[in-house]
Amino acid sequence: MIKPVPAHSALTDRALPDLKPLGGLGDAATVLLGVATAAAGASVFGDWNAYQAVRFHLAGTVTLSDVDSADRLNAITGWISFGTIVVAAVVFVAWLLRARDIHRRRTRSLVIGACVCSVVNLCWAAWLLGQVPDETITVDTLHSIAVWSTIGLACTAAAAVLAMMIIKRITAWQEAALPRR
């Protein structure tokens, strides 16, 4: 449960910078984190669909056209997932930068750390993609990609829920500290 800042807390006793309401930007970040997580789920579905299509094609139960369709779906869901994650990250960092005005000492490093963590995650993803052989992708490779993307989805969902909780709590603190009009 989010507790508002008491009227005479250390936060309200010091001179507050020109605070801006966070509600709208926090709501946008929360919604976009949910959309990005759902898009990541669609991408995981695309990975499993591609794996199953190739597996069934090798067993002779689906056509090469079905494999091509699964591959197209996988590419589309992957790009949609990537795009929504980028948009959600931009809005989340914008919210963080606006929210840090109330806690200037501590949160500047948190905002920078959040950006660094995102870059590290992108580097890890690039490294993982580099491990996929260029010439031959086997059914086992597709299965590994699907399994790892499922694990990645679980981590993404957990991170999104935690980020949403942080957004809600910090927005409530800052909204409570805003002067009443």
HELIX and SHEET records of a PDB file:
HELIX    1   1 ALA A   10  ASP A   13  1                                   4    
HELIX    2   2 GLY A   23  LEU A   58  1                                  36    
HELIX    3   3 LEU A   64  ALA A   99  1                                  36    
HELIX    4   4 ARG A  100  HIS A  103  5                                   4    
HELIX    5   5 ARG A  104  GLY A  130  1                                  27    
HELIX    6   6 VAL A  139  ALA A  177  1                                  39    
END                                                                             
